[in-house]
Amino acid sequence: MWLLTDNKPGHRNQLRGLAERLEQRANARAVWVDVSQYPIGRLAALLGRPPAMDLPRPDIIVAAGTGTHRLLLACRRRFGALCVVLMRPSFPLRWVDLAVVPAHDAPPRRTNVLVTRGVLNAVTPRTDPVSEHQALVLLGGPSKHYEWQDEAILGQLDELCRRYPDWTWTITSSRRTPEPLIQHLAAIAGGNVHYHHHDNTPPEWLPTQLARARVAWVSPDSVSMVYEAITAGASTGLFELAATGDSRVVRGLQGLIQDGMVHPWPERDAVMAGRLPVSEPLWEADRAACRVLDALAAHRDTHRPLTKEQPKDHQP
């Protein structure tokens, strides 16, 4: 399988989550394809004329990020592979075999669309409960969906650390976290409070920390991290920030609260005491992998295998 990437961390994480499940379920071999190395014009993409690519011929091509779409469109006609896009694309959905689209993007109901709760991620649900008092704090920053306030986040974080001094608190920031807040986080670190700058957290860091955390507290602007915490199976609480409006992202988080999958700030004591039931973890990457394999089987039934010497264009 080719994984077409624009190298944005969020898009790479989605691709990685799906690829790891396909590797586990079907012994698939992933080939990462940096689209910046294969520039292509719009007309060439529509005509199915990709640049020369000295890569193993793909059975599956998966793309994440708008910048990958031209290469995907070119390759879909050239190689006859199953084509998967991990978002709601700007081009007609009938041009791909499968689109994996989060519900907050309001995808249409189509047989080739898989609607997910949140975007895919590379977190694996834990198999055993966590009894240690380990808490993970995941902070984002200013967004168009919530009114970000450093003081509000610091005040809530300070309250948690003071009320639960027997817990170990592991905190990390993100690329959107304001620098003054990062400086405050670094200053309060010590004893049972540990701060890890996001630049110093490799890809495996977050899944490892989530596997160890009994509780995760996440700022609501960090939607992808909310879903990663849910996927891991941690009891997940949301810091309190005012929403800027009734956006699809805000409604999506409200749906998670209504379903008992995450818990708002007023329920903080119940979250920390473990009095709230933990819902069944989401594992959308695994569900998407199963759907991809089903689509691949159907695709093979309707497409004649192609030899490397005799490529054939396939119409949408």
Secondary structure, DSSP 8 states (H G I E B T S, - for coil): -EEEE---HHHHHHHHHHHHHHHHHH----EEEEGGGS---HHHHHHT------S---SEEEEESGGGHHHHHHHHHHH--EEEESS--SS-GGGSSEEEEEGGG-----TTEEEESS---S----SS---S-EEEEE-----SSB---HHHHHHHHHHHHHH-TTSEEEEE--TTS-HHHHHHHHHH-BTTEEEE-GGG--TTHHHHHHHH-SEEEE-TT-HHHHHHHHHHT-EEEE----BSS--HHHHHHHHHHHTTSSB-GGGHHHHHHT-S-------HHHHHHHHHHHHHHHHHHHS----TTS------
